[in-house]
């Protein structure tokens, strides 16, 4: 049941067309983080089994420990005491830090992309307005020149008529 669910979840995260690469990477990193926390919880319980002063002896405690380790909160209520338990903890930390960094970068890229798109539309709109204003000014100048030309032609004809009489 679980492998089928994971396959469908990965297909949903990675196979969507139209999603950008950074969104796919953030989704995949989040899935990897979830798997690392679940597997890390199991691995730390196995590593700590039978160790002196071990406090990660049950899966629920280990799952809570992996969540606080991945998020780098580290309350200190649960911690591994064996070398292999600490190695698992280091892996969970690195995966957690990397995932949160990727998700943060994806969000920042999304915000920057939206702002660039907005600015691009504003620039295009402003360029359109400038072209429109230039066209209106050119049209108004053409009308003035036509009127001046007409006035000069009419006054020139009147002057010509006045000279012949």
DSSP file (Angstrom, degrees, kcal/mol; ACC not computed):
  #  RESIDUE AA STRUCTURE BP1 BP2  ACC     N-H-->O    O-->H-N    N-H-->O    O-->H-N    TCO  KAPPA ALPHA  PHI   PSI    X-CA   Y-CA   Z-CA
    1    1 A X     >        0   0    0      0, 0.0     4,-1.9     0, 0.0     5,-0.2   0.000 360.0 360.0 360.0 -47.6    0.0    0.0    0.0
    2    2 A X  H  >  +     0   0    0      1,-0.2     4,-2.8     2,-0.2     5,-0.2   0.914 360.0  51.5 -64.3 -45.5    2.7    2.5    1.0
    3    3 A X  H  > S+     0   0    0      1,-0.2     4,-2.4     2,-0.2    -1,-0.2   0.894 110.4  50.5 -60.9 -36.4    4.9    2.1   -2.2
    4    4 A X  H  > S+     0   0    0      2,-0.2     4,-2.3     1,-0.2    -1,-0.2   0.906 111.4  48.4 -64.0 -41.2    1.8    2.7   -4.4
    5    5 A X  H  X S+     0   0    0     -4,-1.9     4,-2.7     2,-0.2    -2,-0.2   0.920 111.8  49.0 -63.5 -44.4    1.0    5.8   -2.4
    6    6 A X  H  X S+     0   0    0     -4,-2.8     4,-2.6     2,-0.2    -2,-0.2   0.892 110.1  51.6 -64.3 -38.6    4.5    7.1   -2.7
    7    7 A X  H  X S+     0   0    0     -4,-2.4     4,-2.3    -5,-0.2    -1,-0.2   0.935 112.6  45.1 -62.7 -46.2    4.6    6.5   -6.4
    8    8 A X  H  X S+     0   0    0     -4,-2.3     4,-2.5     2,-0.2    -2,-0.2   0.905 113.1  50.9 -64.5 -40.6    1.3    8.4   -6.9
    9    9 A X  H  X S+     0   0    0     -4,-2.7     4,-2.3     2,-0.2    -2,-0.2   0.916 111.4  47.4 -63.3 -42.6    2.5   11.2   -4.6
   10   10 A X  H  X S+     0   0    0     -4,-2.6     4,-2.9     2,-0.2     5,-0.4   0.888 110.9  52.1 -66.8 -38.0    5.8   11.5   -6.6
   11   11 A X  H  X S+     0   0    0     -4,-2.3     4,-2.3     1,-0.2    -2,-0.2   0.919 111.0  47.9 -61.7 -42.7    3.9   11.5   -9.9
   12   12 A X  H  < S+     0   0    0     -4,-2.5     4,-0.4     1,-0.2    -2,-0.2   0.901 116.5  43.5 -64.5 -40.0    1.7   14.3   -8.6
   13   13 A X  H  < S+     0   0    0     -4,-2.3    -2,-0.2    -5,-0.2    -1,-0.2   0.907 128.3  23.5 -72.3 -41.2    4.7   16.3   -7.4
   14   14 A X  H  < S+     0   0    0     -4,-2.9    -3,-0.2    -5,-0.2    -2,-0.2   0.721 113.1  60.1-102.3 -23.5    7.0   15.8  -10.3
   15   15 A X     <  +     0   0    0     -4,-2.3     2,-0.4    -5,-0.4    -3,-0.1   0.449  69.4 117.1 -93.8   1.7    4.9   15.0  -13.4
   16   16 A X    >   -     0   0    0     -4,-0.4     3,-0.8    -5,-0.2     2,-0.2  -0.535  57.6-142.0 -71.9 124.4    2.7   18.2  -13.6
   17   17 A X  T 3  S+     0   0    0     -2,-0.4     3,-0.1     1,-0.2    -2,-0.1  -0.586  83.5  36.9 -80.6 150.4    3.3   20.1  -16.8
   18   18 A X  T 3  S+     0   0    0      1,-0.4     2,-0.3    -2,-0.2    -1,-0.2   0.187  86.4 116.7  93.8 -18.2    3.3   23.8  -16.4
   19   19 A X    <   -     0   0    0     -3,-0.8    -1,-0.4     1,-0.1     2,-0.0  -0.651  68.3-116.8 -82.6 142.1    5.0   23.8  -13.0
   20   20 A X     >  -     0   0    0     -2,-0.3     4,-2.1    -3,-0.1     3,-0.3  -0.302  22.0-110.0 -76.1 163.2    8.3   25.5  -12.9
   21   21 A X  H  > S+     0   0    0      1,-0.2     4,-2.7     2,-0.2     5,-0.2   0.867 116.3  54.2 -61.9 -39.1   11.5   23.7  -12.1
   22   22 A X  H  > S+     0   0    0      1,-0.2     4,-2.1     2,-0.2    -1,-0.2   0.842 108.2  49.8 -68.9 -30.5   11.9   25.4   -8.7
   23   23 A X  H  > S+     0   0    0     -3,-0.3     4,-2.4     2,-0.2    -1,-0.2   0.908 112.1  48.1 -70.9 -40.9    8.4   24.4   -7.6
   24   24 A X  H  X S+     0   0    0     -4,-2.1     4,-2.7     2,-0.2    -2,-0.2   0.916 112.2  49.6 -62.8 -42.6    9.1   20.8   -8.7
   25   25 A X  H  X S+     0   0    0     -4,-2.7     4,-2.6     2,-0.2    -2,-0.2   0.908 111.3  48.6 -64.0 -42.0   12.4   20.8   -6.8
   26   26 A X  H  X S+     0   0    0     -4,-2.1     4,-2.1     2,-0.2    -1,-0.2   0.902 112.8  48.4 -65.3 -40.3   10.8   22.2   -3.6
   27   27 A X  H  X S+     0   0    0     -4,-2.4     4,-2.1     2,-0.2    -2,-0.2   0.917 113.2  46.9 -64.7 -43.2    8.1   19.6   -3.8
   28   28 A X  H  X S+     0   0    0     -4,-2.7     4,-2.6     2,-0.2    -2,-0.2   0.902 111.6  51.0 -65.8 -40.6   10.6   16.8   -4.3
   29   29 A X  H  X S+     0   0    0     -4,-2.6     4,-2.4     2,-0.2    -1,-0.2   0.886 109.3  51.1 -64.5 -37.9   12.8   18.1   -1.5
   30   30 A X  H  X S+     0   0    0     -4,-2.1     4,-2.4     2,-0.2    -1,-0.2   0.903 110.5  48.8 -65.1 -40.7    9.7   18.2    0.8
   31   31 A X  H  X S+     0   0    0     -4,-2.1     4,-2.3     2,-0.2    -2,-0.2   0.920 111.4  49.5 -64.0 -43.0    8.9   14.6   -0.1
   32   32 A X  H  X S+     0   0    0     -4,-2.6     4,-2.9     1,-0.2    -2,-0.2   0.890 109.6  52.6 -63.1 -38.7   12.5   13.6    0.6
   33   33 A X  H  X S+     0   0    0     -4,-2.4     4,-2.6     2,-0.2     5,-0.2   0.928 108.3  50.2 -62.3 -44.9   12.4   15.4    3.9
   34   34 A X  H  X S+     0   0    0     -4,-2.4     4,-2.2     1,-0.2    -2,-0.2   0.927 113.5  45.2 -59.0 -44.8    9.2   13.5    4.9
   35   35 A X  H  X S+     0   0    0     -4,-2.3     4,-3.1     1,-0.2     5,-0.4   0.914 112.0  52.4 -64.9 -42.5   10.9   10.2    4.0
   36   36 A X  H  X S+     0   0    0     -4,-2.9     4,-2.5     1,-0.2    -2,-0.2   0.878 110.7  47.8 -62.6 -37.6   14.1   11.1    5.8
   37   37 A X  H  X S+     0   0    0     -4,-2.6     4,-1.9     2,-0.2    -1,-0.2   0.917 115.4  44.3 -69.5 -41.7   12.1   12.0    8.9
   38   38 A X  H  X S+     0   0    0     -4,-2.2     4,-1.7    -5,-0.2    -2,-0.2   0.949 120.7  39.0 -67.3 -48.2   10.1    8.7    8.8
   39   39 A X  H  X S+     0   0    0     -4,-3.1     4,-3.0     1,-0.2     5,-0.2   0.892 114.9  54.6 -69.4 -39.1   13.1    6.5    8.0
   40   40 A X  H  X S+     0   0    0     -4,-2.5     4,-2.6    -5,-0.4     5,-0.2   0.871 106.0  52.9 -62.0 -36.3   15.4    8.5   10.4
   41   41 A X  H  X S+     0   0    0     -4,-1.9     4,-1.8     2,-0.2    -1,-0.2   0.935 112.7  43.7 -63.3 -45.5   12.9    7.9   13.2
   42   42 A X  H  X S+     0   0    0     -4,-1.7     4,-2.2     1,-0.2    -2,-0.2   0.923 114.7  50.0 -64.1 -43.7   13.0    4.2   12.6
   43   43 A X  H  X S+     0   0    0     -4,-3.0     4,-2.5     1,-0.2    -2,-0.2   0.875 109.6  49.9 -66.0 -37.9   16.8    4.2   12.2
   44   44 A X  H  X S+     0   0    0     -4,-2.6     4,-2.3     2,-0.2    -1,-0.2   0.872 109.5  51.2 -71.5 -34.5   17.4    6.1   15.4
   45   45 A X  H  X S+     0   0    0     -4,-1.8     4,-0.8    -5,-0.2    -2,-0.2   0.926 113.0  46.4 -64.3 -42.4   15.2    3.8   17.4
   46   46 A X  H  < S+     0   0    0     -4,-2.2     3,-0.4     1,-0.2    -2,-0.2   0.898 114.7  47.1 -65.5 -40.2   17.1    0.8   16.0
   47   47 A X  H  < S+     0   0    0     -4,-2.5    38,-0.2     1,-0.2    -1,-0.2   0.851 115.3  44.9 -70.3 -33.8   20.5    2.5   16.7
   48   48 A X  H >< S+     0   0    0     -4,-2.3     3,-2.2     8,-0.2    -1,-0.2   0.531  81.6 126.1 -88.5  -6.9   19.5    3.5   20.2
   49   49 A X  T 3< S-     0   0    0     -4,-0.8     3,-0.1    -3,-0.4     8,-0.1  -0.337  86.4  -1.0 -59.3 120.1   18.0    0.1   21.1
   50   50 A X  T 3  S+     0   0    0      1,-0.3    -1,-0.3    -2,-0.2     2,-0.2   0.445  95.6 141.4  82.3   1.1   19.6   -1.2   24.3
   51   51 A X    X   -     0   0    0     -3,-2.2     3,-1.4     1,-0.1    -1,-0.3  -0.483  60.1-103.3 -77.6 147.2   22.0    1.7   24.7
   52   52 A X  T 3  S+     0   0    0      1,-0.3    -1,-0.1    -2,-0.2    -3,-0.0  -0.495 103.7   5.9 -69.8 135.5   22.7    3.0   28.2
   53   53 A X  T 3  S+     0   0    0      1,-0.2    -1,-0.3    -2,-0.2     2,-0.2   0.671  89.5 161.0  64.3  21.1   20.7    6.3   28.9
   54   54 A X    <   +     0   0    0     -3,-1.4    -1,-0.2    -6,-0.1     3,-0.1  -0.530  20.5 176.9 -72.6 135.4   18.9    6.1   25.6
   55   55 A X        +     0   0    0     24,-0.6     2,-0.8    -2,-0.2     3,-0.3   0.393  66.0  77.5-118.0  -1.2   15.7    8.2   25.5
   56   56 A X        +     0   0    0     23,-0.2    -8,-0.2     1,-0.2    -1,-0.1  -0.617  55.0 127.6-103.9  70.3   14.7    7.5   21.9
   57   57 A X        +     0   0    0     -2,-0.8     2,-0.3    -3,-0.1    -1,-0.2   0.561  57.9  56.0-105.6 -10.7   13.3    4.1   22.5
   58   58 A X  S  > S-     0   0    0     -3,-0.3     4,-2.3     1,-0.1     5,-0.2  -0.907  78.8-124.4-123.5 153.7    9.9    4.4   20.9
   59   59 A X  H  > S+     0   0    0     -2,-0.3     4,-2.8     1,-0.2     5,-0.2   0.901 108.8  53.7 -64.3 -42.5    8.9    5.4   17.4
   60   60 A X  H  > S+     0   0    0      2,-0.2     4,-2.2     1,-0.2    -1,-0.2   0.922 111.7  46.0 -59.1 -41.8    6.5    8.3   18.5
   61   61 A X  H  > S+     0   0    0      1,-0.2     4,-2.6     2,-0.2    -1,-0.2   0.925 114.0  48.7 -63.4 -43.1    9.3    9.8   20.5
   62   62 A X  H  X S+     0   0    0     -4,-2.3     4,-2.5     2,-0.2    -2,-0.2   0.864 109.1  53.0 -66.3 -35.2   11.8    9.3   17.6
   63   63 A X  H  X S+     0   0    0     -4,-2.8     4,-2.0     2,-0.2    -1,-0.2   0.922 110.6  46.9 -66.0 -42.8    9.3   10.8   15.2
   64   64 A X  H  X S+     0   0    0     -4,-2.2     4,-2.4    -5,-0.2     5,-0.2   0.917 112.2  51.3 -62.3 -42.5    9.0   13.9   17.4
   65   65 A X  H  X S+     0   0    0     -4,-2.6     4,-2.0     1,-0.2    -2,-0.2   0.902 108.6  50.8 -60.5 -42.0   12.8   14.1   17.7
   66   66 A X  H  X S+     0   0    0     -4,-2.5     4,-2.7     2,-0.2    -1,-0.2   0.865 109.7  50.7 -68.1 -33.9   13.2   13.9   13.9
   67   67 A X  H  X S+     0   0    0     -4,-2.0     4,-1.9     2,-0.2     6,-0.2   0.947 114.0  43.1 -66.4 -47.5   10.7   16.7   13.3
   68   68 A X  H  <>S+     0   0    0     -4,-2.4     5,-1.8     1,-0.2     6,-1.5   0.789 116.3  49.4 -71.1 -24.8   12.5   19.0   15.8
   69   69 A X  H ><5S+     0   0    0     -4,-2.0     3,-1.1    -5,-0.2    -2,-0.2   0.910 110.3  49.1 -75.8 -44.2   15.9   18.0   14.4
   70   70 A X  H 3<5S+     0   0    0     -4,-2.7    -2,-0.2     1,-0.3    -3,-0.2   0.847 114.2  45.6 -64.4 -33.8   14.9   18.6   10.8
   71   71 A X  T 3<5S-     0   0    0     -4,-1.9    -1,-0.3    -5,-0.2    -2,-0.2   0.435 110.8-125.6 -88.0   1.7   13.5   22.0   11.7
   72   72 A X  T < 5S+     0   0    0     -3,-1.1    -3,-0.2    -5,-0.1    -4,-0.1   0.725  75.8 123.3  59.3  26.9   16.7   22.7   13.7
   73   73 A X      < +     0   0    0     -5,-1.8    -4,-0.2    -6,-0.2    -5,-0.1   0.951  39.9 179.7 -75.7 -54.1   14.6   23.5   16.8
   74   74 A X        -     0   0    0     -6,-1.5    -5,-0.1    -9,-0.2    -9,-0.1   0.958  11.5-173.1  53.8  67.8   16.2   20.9   19.0
   75   75 A X        -     0   0    0      1,-0.1    -1,-0.1   -10,-0.1   -10,-0.0   0.780  34.5-128.1 -61.1 -26.6   14.5   21.3   22.3
   76   76 A X  S    S+     0   0    0      2,-0.4    -1,-0.1   -11,-0.1     3,-0.1   0.471  79.0 115.0  90.6   1.9   16.9   18.9   23.9
   77   77 A X  S    S+     0   0    0      1,-0.2     2,-0.4   -12,-0.0   -12,-0.1   0.855  84.6  25.7 -73.2 -32.7   14.1   16.7   25.4
   78   78 A X  S    S+     0   0    0    -14,-0.1    -2,-0.4   -13,-0.1     2,-0.3  -0.990  73.7 156.2-129.5 139.9   15.2   13.8   23.2
   79   79 A X        -     0   0    0     -2,-0.4   -24,-0.6    -3,-0.1   -23,-0.2  -0.980  41.1-104.7-159.3 149.4   18.6   13.2   21.7
   80   80 A X        -     0   0    0     -2,-0.3   -35,-0.0     5,-0.2   -26,-0.0  -0.520  21.9-171.8 -78.3 146.3   20.6   10.2   20.5
   81   81 A X        +     0   0    0     -2,-0.2     2,-0.2   -25,-0.1    -1,-0.1   0.566  61.3  76.8-111.6 -14.5   23.4    8.9   22.7
   82   82 A X  S  > S-     0   0    0      1,-0.1     4,-2.0   -31,-0.1     5,-0.2  -0.574  84.6-117.1 -96.4 161.6   25.1    6.4   20.3
   83   83 A X  H  > S+     0   0    0      1,-0.2     4,-2.1     2,-0.2     5,-0.1   0.935 116.3  46.5 -60.5 -47.4   27.4    7.1   17.4
   84   84 A X  H  > S+     0   0    0      1,-0.2     4,-2.3     2,-0.2    -1,-0.2   0.846 109.6  54.5 -67.8 -32.7   25.0    5.7   14.8
   85   85 A X  H  > S+     0   0    0    -38,-0.2     4,-2.0     2,-0.2    -1,-0.2   0.890 109.7  47.4 -64.4 -38.5   22.1    7.6   16.3
   86   86 A X  H  X S+     0   0    0     -4,-2.0     4,-2.4     2,-0.2    -2,-0.2   0.840 108.8  53.9 -71.4 -33.9   24.1   10.8   16.0
   87   87 A X  H  X S+     0   0    0     -4,-2.1     4,-2.2     2,-0.2    -2,-0.2   0.930 109.5  48.1 -63.8 -44.3   24.9   10.0   12.4
   88   88 A X  H  X S+     0   0    0     -4,-2.3     4,-2.5     1,-0.2    -2,-0.2   0.914 110.8  52.4 -60.5 -42.0   21.2    9.5   11.7
   89   89 A X  H  X S+     0   0    0     -4,-2.0     4,-2.4     1,-0.2    -2,-0.2   0.895 107.8  50.7 -60.5 -41.2   20.6   12.9   13.4
   90   90 A X  H  X S+     0   0    0     -4,-2.4     4,-2.6     2,-0.2    -1,-0.2   0.902 110.5  49.4 -64.1 -40.7   23.2   14.6   11.3
   91   91 A X  H  X S+     0   0    0     -4,-2.2     4,-2.6     2,-0.2     5,-0.2   0.933 111.3  48.8 -64.2 -45.4   21.5   13.2    8.1
   92   92 A X  H  X S+     0   0    0     -4,-2.5     4,-2.3     1,-0.2    -2,-0.2   0.895 112.3  50.0 -61.8 -39.8   18.1   14.4    9.2
   93   93 A X  H  X S+     0   0    0     -4,-2.4     4,-3.0     2,-0.2     5,-0.3   0.942 111.3  47.1 -63.0 -47.8   19.5   17.8   10.0
   94   94 A X  H  X S+     0   0    0     -4,-2.6     4,-2.5     1,-0.2     5,-0.2   0.919 114.1  47.2 -63.3 -43.8   21.2   18.2    6.6
   95   95 A X  H  X S+     0   0    0     -4,-2.6     4,-2.5     2,-0.2    -1,-0.2   0.912 114.1  48.5 -63.5 -41.5   18.1   17.1    4.7
   96   96 A X  H  X S+     0   0    0     -4,-2.3     4,-2.5    -5,-0.2     5,-0.2   0.931 112.8  46.0 -64.4 -46.4   15.9   19.4    6.8
   97   97 A X  H  X S+     0   0    0     -4,-3.0     4,-2.1     1,-0.2    -2,-0.2   0.917 114.5  48.6 -63.3 -43.3   18.2   22.4    6.4
   98   98 A X  H  X S+     0   0    0     -4,-2.5     4,-2.5    -5,-0.3    -1,-0.2   0.916 111.6  49.7 -63.0 -43.2   18.5   21.7    2.6
   99   99 A X  H  X S+     0   0    0     -4,-2.5     4,-2.8     2,-0.2     5,-0.2   0.937 111.4  46.8 -63.7 -46.9   14.7   21.3    2.2
  100  100 A X  H  X S+     0   0    0     -4,-2.5     4,-2.2     1,-0.2    -1,-0.2   0.861 112.1  52.1 -65.4 -33.7   13.9   24.5    4.0
  101  101 A X  H  X S+     0   0    0     -4,-2.1     4,-2.4    -5,-0.2    -1,-0.2   0.916 111.3  46.9 -65.0 -42.8   16.5   26.4    2.0
  102  102 A X  H  X S+     0   0    0     -4,-2.5     4,-2.6     2,-0.2    -2,-0.2   0.919 112.8  48.3 -64.5 -44.4   15.0   25.0   -1.2
  103  103 A X  H  X S+     0   0    0     -4,-2.8     4,-2.3     2,-0.2    -1,-0.2   0.911 112.6  48.9 -64.4 -41.4   11.5   25.9   -0.2
  104  104 A X  H  X S+     0   0    0     -4,-2.2     4,-2.5    -5,-0.2    -1,-0.2   0.911 112.0  48.9 -63.4 -42.3   12.5   29.4    0.8
  105  105 A X  H  X S+     0   0    0     -4,-2.4     4,-2.6     2,-0.2    -2,-0.2   0.895 110.0  52.0 -64.4 -39.5   14.4   29.9   -2.5
  106  106 A X  H  X S+     0   0    0     -4,-2.6     4,-2.2     2,-0.2    -2,-0.2   0.917 111.2  47.1 -63.5 -42.8   11.4   28.6   -4.4
  107  107 A X  H  X S+     0   0    0     -4,-2.3     4,-2.5     2,-0.2    -2,-0.2   0.919 112.4  49.3 -63.9 -43.2    9.1   31.1   -2.6
  108  108 A X  H  X S+     0   0    0     -4,-2.5     4,-2.7     1,-0.2     5,-0.2   0.910 111.0  49.9 -63.0 -41.5   11.6   34.0   -3.2
  109  109 A X  H  X S+     0   0    0     -4,-2.6     4,-2.6     2,-0.2    -1,-0.2   0.890 110.0  51.2 -63.7 -39.2   11.8   33.1   -6.9
  110  110 A X  H  X S+     0   0    0     -4,-2.2     4,-2.3     2,-0.2    -2,-0.2   0.932 112.0  46.0 -63.5 -46.2    8.1   33.0   -7.2
  111  111 A X  H  X S+     0   0    0     -4,-2.5     4,-2.2     2,-0.2    -2,-0.2   0.924 114.4  47.3 -63.5 -44.5    7.8   36.5   -5.6
  112  112 A X  H  X S+     0   0    0     -4,-2.7     4,-2.6     1,-0.2    -2,-0.2   0.907 111.3  52.0 -63.8 -41.4   10.6   37.9   -7.7
  113  113 A X  H  X S+     0   0    0     -4,-2.6     4,-2.4     2,-0.2    -1,-0.2   0.907 109.4  49.1 -61.7 -42.8    9.0   36.4  -10.9
  114  114 A X  H  X S+     0   0    0     -4,-2.3     4,-2.5     2,-0.2    -1,-0.2   0.911 112.1  48.7 -62.9 -41.9    5.6   37.9  -10.1
  115  115 A X  H  X S+     0   0    0     -4,-2.2     4,-2.7     2,-0.2    -2,-0.2   0.902 111.1  49.8 -66.2 -40.4    7.2   41.3   -9.5
  116  116 A X  H  X S+     0   0    0     -4,-2.6     4,-2.5     2,-0.2    -2,-0.2   0.907 111.5  49.0 -64.2 -40.8    9.2   41.1  -12.8
  117  117 A X  H  X S+     0   0    0     -4,-2.4     4,-2.4     2,-0.2    -2,-0.2   0.919 111.7  49.2 -63.3 -43.3    6.0   40.2  -14.7
  118  118 A X  H  X S+     0   0    0     -4,-2.5     4,-2.2     1,-0.2    -2,-0.2   0.926 113.2  46.3 -61.7 -45.2    4.2   43.1  -13.1
  119  119 A X  H  X S+     0   0    0     -4,-2.7     4,-2.8     2,-0.2    -1,-0.2   0.886 109.9  54.0 -65.7 -38.1    7.0   45.5  -13.9
  120  120 A X  H  X S+     0   0    0     -4,-2.5     4,-2.7     1,-0.2    -1,-0.2   0.923 109.8  47.5 -61.5 -43.9    7.2   44.2  -17.5
  121  121 A X  H  X S+     0   0    0     -4,-2.4     4,-2.5     2,-0.2    -1,-0.2   0.896 112.0  50.3 -64.3 -39.3    3.4   44.8  -17.9
  122  122 A X  H  X S+     0   0    0     -4,-2.2     4,-2.8     2,-0.2    -2,-0.2   0.915 111.8  47.5 -64.0 -42.5    3.8   48.3  -16.5
  123  123 A X  H  X S+     0   0    0     -4,-2.8     4,-3.0     2,-0.2     5,-0.2   0.927 113.1  47.9 -64.9 -44.4    6.7   49.1  -18.8
  124  124 A X  H  X S+     0   0    0     -4,-2.7     4,-2.4     2,-0.2    -1,-0.2   0.905 113.2  48.6 -63.0 -39.8    4.8   47.7  -21.8
  125  125 A X  H  X S+     0   0    0     -4,-2.5     4,-2.5     2,-0.2    -2,-0.2   0.913 112.5  48.1 -64.7 -42.7    1.8   49.7  -20.8
  126  126 A X  H  X S+     0   0    0     -4,-2.8     4,-2.6     2,-0.2    -2,-0.2   0.905 111.2  50.5 -65.3 -41.2    3.9   52.9  -20.4
  127  127 A X  H  X S+     0   0    0     -4,-3.0     4,-2.7     2,-0.2    -2,-0.2   0.913 110.6  49.8 -62.1 -41.3    5.5   52.3  -23.8
  128  128 A X  H  X S+     0   0    0     -4,-2.4     4,-2.5     1,-0.2    -2,-0.2   0.921 111.0  49.2 -62.2 -43.6    2.1   51.9  -25.3
  129  129 A X  H  X S+     0   0    0     -4,-2.5     4,-2.6     2,-0.2    -2,-0.2   0.894 111.3  49.7 -62.9 -40.2    1.0   55.1  -23.7
  130  130 A X  H  X S+     0   0    0     -4,-2.6     4,-2.6     2,-0.2    -2,-0.2   0.924 111.8  47.9 -65.2 -44.5    4.1   57.0  -24.9
  131  131 A X  H  X S+     0   0    0     -4,-2.7     4,-2.6     2,-0.2    -2,-0.2   0.903 112.7  49.5 -62.2 -40.3    3.5   55.7  -28.5
  132  132 A X  H  X S+     0   0    0     -4,-2.5     4,-2.5     2,-0.2    -2,-0.2   0.919 111.6  48.1 -64.1 -43.7   -0.1   56.7  -28.3
  133  133 A X  H  X S+     0   0    0     -4,-2.6     4,-2.6     2,-0.2    -2,-0.2   0.897 111.9  50.1 -64.3 -40.1    0.8   60.2  -27.0
  134  134 A X  H  X S+     0   0    0     -4,-2.6     4,-2.9     2,-0.2     5,-0.2   0.916 110.6  49.7 -64.2 -42.5    3.4   60.6  -29.8
  135  135 A X  H  X S+     0   0    0     -4,-2.6     4,-2.5     2,-0.2    -2,-0.2   0.921 111.8  48.1 -62.1 -43.0    0.9   59.5  -32.4
  136  136 A X  H  X S+     0   0    0     -4,-2.5     4,-2.5     2,-0.2    -2,-0.2   0.908 112.9  48.3 -63.2 -42.1   -1.6   62.1  -31.0
  137  137 A X  H  X S+     0   0    0     -4,-2.6     4,-2.7     2,-0.2    -2,-0.2   0.924 112.0  48.9 -64.7 -44.1    1.0   64.8  -31.0
  138  138 A X  H  X S+     0   0    0     -4,-2.9     4,-2.5     2,-0.2    -2,-0.2   0.914 111.7  49.4 -62.0 -42.1    2.1   64.0  -34.5
  139  139 A X  H  X S+     0   0    0     -4,-2.5     4,-2.3    -5,-0.2    -2,-0.2   0.924 111.5  48.7 -62.6 -44.5   -1.5   64.0  -35.6
  140  140 A X  H  X S+     0   0    0     -4,-2.5     4,-2.2     1,-0.2    -2,-0.2   0.899 111.6  50.0 -63.2 -40.8   -2.1   67.4  -33.9
  141  141 A X  H  X S+     0   0    0     -4,-2.7     4,-2.8     2,-0.2     5,-0.2   0.906 109.2  51.6 -64.7 -41.0    1.0   68.8  -35.5
  142  142 A X  H  X S+     0   0    0     -4,-2.5     4,-2.5     1,-0.2    -2,-0.2   0.911 109.6  50.1 -61.3 -41.9   -0.1   67.6  -39.0
  143  143 A X  H  X S+     0   0    0     -4,-2.3     4,-2.5     2,-0.2    -1,-0.2   0.919 111.5  48.4 -62.6 -42.7   -3.4   69.3  -38.5
  144  144 A X  H  X S+     0   0    0     -4,-2.2     4,-3.2     2,-0.2     5,-0.2   0.926 112.1  48.4 -63.3 -44.8   -1.7   72.6  -37.5
  145  145 A X  H  X S+     0   0    0     -4,-2.8     4,-3.0     1,-0.2     5,-0.2   0.904 110.8  51.4 -62.3 -39.6    0.6   72.4  -40.5
  146  146 A X  H  X S+     0   0    0     -4,-2.5     4,-2.5    -5,-0.2    -2,-0.2   0.924 112.3  46.4 -62.7 -42.8   -2.3   71.7  -42.7
  147  147 A X  H  X S+     0   0    0     -4,-2.5     4,-3.2     2,-0.2    -2,-0.2   0.926 113.8  47.9 -64.7 -44.2   -4.2   74.7  -41.3
  148  148 A X  H  X S+     0   0    0     -4,-3.2     4,-2.9     2,-0.2     5,-0.2   0.920 112.6  49.0 -61.5 -42.9   -1.1   76.9  -41.6
  149  149 A X  H  X S+     0   0    0     -4,-3.0     4,-2.4    -5,-0.2    -1,-0.2   0.912 112.5  48.3 -61.9 -41.9   -0.6   75.7  -45.2
  150  150 A X  H  X S+     0   0    0     -4,-2.5     4,-2.9    -5,-0.2     5,-0.2   0.932 112.4  48.3 -63.9 -45.6   -4.2   76.4  -45.9
  151  151 A X  H  X S+     0   0    0     -4,-3.2     4,-2.8     1,-0.2     5,-0.2   0.908 113.0  48.2 -61.4 -41.9   -4.0   79.9  -44.4
  152  152 A X  H  X S+     0   0    0     -4,-2.9     4,-2.1     2,-0.2    -1,-0.2   0.890 113.1  47.9 -66.2 -38.5   -0.8   80.7  -46.3
  153  153 A X  H  X S+     0   0    0     -4,-2.4     4,-1.9    -5,-0.2    -2,-0.2   0.926 114.4  45.5 -68.1 -43.7   -2.4   79.5  -49.5
  154  154 A X  H  X S+     0   0    0     -4,-2.9     4,-2.1     2,-0.2    -2,-0.2   0.931 116.2  45.4 -66.0 -45.3   -5.6   81.5  -49.0
  155  155 A X  H  X S+     0   0    0     -4,-2.8     4,-2.3     1,-0.2    -1,-0.2   0.844 111.0  54.2 -69.0 -31.9   -3.7   84.6  -48.0
  156  156 A X  H  X S+     0   0    0     -4,-2.1     4,-1.9    -5,-0.2    -1,-0.2   0.873 108.5  48.6 -66.8 -37.8   -1.3   84.1  -50.9
  157  157 A X  H  X S+     0   0    0     -4,-1.9     4,-2.6     2,-0.2    -2,-0.2   0.883 111.3  50.4 -68.5 -38.9   -4.2   84.0  -53.3
  158  158 A X  H  X S+     0   0    0     -4,-2.1     4,-2.4     2,-0.2    -2,-0.2   0.905 110.7  49.0 -65.8 -40.3   -5.7   87.1  -51.8
  159  159 A X  H  X S+     0   0    0     -4,-2.3     4,-1.7     2,-0.2    -1,-0.2   0.889 111.8  49.1 -64.7 -38.5   -2.4   88.9  -52.1
  160  160 A X  H  X S+     0   0    0     -4,-1.9     4,-1.4     2,-0.2    -2,-0.2   0.904 111.5  49.1 -66.6 -41.5   -2.2   87.8  -55.7
  161  161 A X  H  X S+     0   0    0     -4,-2.6     4,-1.1     1,-0.2    -2,-0.2   0.894 109.8  52.3 -64.9 -39.5   -5.7   89.0  -56.3
  162  162 A X  H  < S+     0   0    0     -4,-2.4    -1,-0.2     1,-0.2    -2,-0.2   0.832 107.3  51.8 -67.5 -32.5   -4.9   92.4  -54.7
  163  163 A X  H  < S+     0   0    0     -4,-1.7    -1,-0.2     1,-0.2    -2,-0.2   0.820 107.7  51.8 -74.4 -30.9   -1.9   92.9  -56.9
  164  164 A X  H  <        0   0    0     -4,-1.4    -1,-0.2     1,-0.2    -2,-0.2   0.733 360.0 360.0 -80.4 -21.4   -3.7   92.3  -60.2
  165  165 A X     <        0   0    0     -4,-1.1    -1,-0.2    -3,-0.1    -2,-0.2   0.476 360.0 360.0 -86.8 360.0   -6.5   94.7  -59.5
